[in-house]
Amino acid sequence: MAITQCRECGGKVSTGAVTCPHCGAPAPTADPQPEASLPQTPRTATPGKGKIECPYCHAIIKPMGKPAGCGTVLIALILLLFFIVPGVIYIIWESTRKACPRCLMTL
C-alpha cells in the first residue's frame, strides 16, 4: 500500500484507507464496497428491546436516535407559550394602535 496526499487537508493517507484519518474526507483512491462484497455472518442472536439488526453484517446495535418523550414535548410547549404567543399578541396589539402620520404620536 502506498501513501498519498489528502485532497482536503493535505495530510498523508494510505491508499487502503477509506477516509482521511486527519479530516475524515474520502480517500483519493477509496472505492465504496458494493453490498455483495460485505462479509455475511450467520445470525447468532435476535435483537432485544430497543435494538436493531444490521442488514449487512447482522450485528445487533442500538439506534442512535431517541424518540421524543414527555420532556421534549413539554419543553416545546413552554417555548411556544412564552415566546411565540406573546409575540403574536404584541403584533396584533401594535396593528390596532393608531398614530398620527405626521408626528407618529399615538392617538
C-alpha angles and dihedrals in degrees: 000000000000131000118240134178122259114244092217107043104009093238124143114270130182115236088233093057120101095207137016110268091216104049106006095240117146112273115253095244099030113124116195112247116243116240092248092062095057113106113261112218124187118255111260103173142012120245116262128221112310094009132104136203121242108240091215108044099012093233114155110236139172113241117248097226126074124211117244111266135190092284093056093048091047092052090049091052092048091051090048093050098044102040114019101038095050090047092054091046090051092050091051092047092050092049092056095051117098125218135181108258092217104049099013092229116152113251 
